[in-house]
Amino acid sequence: MSKEECAVADWRVIGEQDGAAGYNPQDRFARHVKACAKAGIAANQTVWYQGYQQGLPRYCTPLNGLSVGSQGKSYGNVCPANLEAGFREGYDLGRVYHGKKREINSLESRIRSLEQSIRNDEKLLAAGTNDRRTVERRIDNNHRDIRDMERDIGRQQAELRRIEEDMQDFRYRAAPLTQ
């Protein structure tokens, strides 16, 4: 927070925004204290915490859990017990989705790297390398590895589609909870 923001701070509103964003309360309030201390202004922890508690229910929804998890964001275990299970169900499903996307991206990146190696080796062959058999074998191995990874990507994408269907079902089931 800036000096100006500290001077006009409505600690209840700031707390509510921090709760709605799912921040860790101790860390977040400590940052406010540090920022405002530089300006010579004391942060009101009691009022901030009341706002924080009011904001948490907006963060701790099942659909927000799904969103947080699918973006690969961490969860600081801030939801109250009565909201934890719903949030966590969405969060865990979102994390599965995020992990599967990462696996696919990693395979695609490895394929691009192997394709670049093949192009480099083809240049060696075109230049007339003395170790032609080794380079050709390396190219063949890289082509085989690419085919294996492409098959793996196909399987991963099928799993991703199933996860996306589960996410859609979850959104449908969770929608009445948020209305």
Salt bridges, closest charged atoms under 4 A:
GLU16 OE2 - ARG58 NH1 2.87
ASP18 OD1 - ARG28 NE 3.17
ASP18 OD2 - HIS32 NE2 2.62
GLU89 OE2 - ARG173 NH1 3.47
ASP92 OD1 - ARG88 NE 3.20
GLU103 OE1 - LYS100 NZ 3.56
ASP121 OD2 - ARG138 NE 2.81
GLU136 OE2 - ARG132 NE 3.25
ASP145 OD1 - ARG144 NH2 3.62
ASP148 OD1 - ARG151 NH2 2.30
ASP152 OD1 - ARG155 NH2 3.71
GLU159 OE1 - LYS100 NZ 2.59
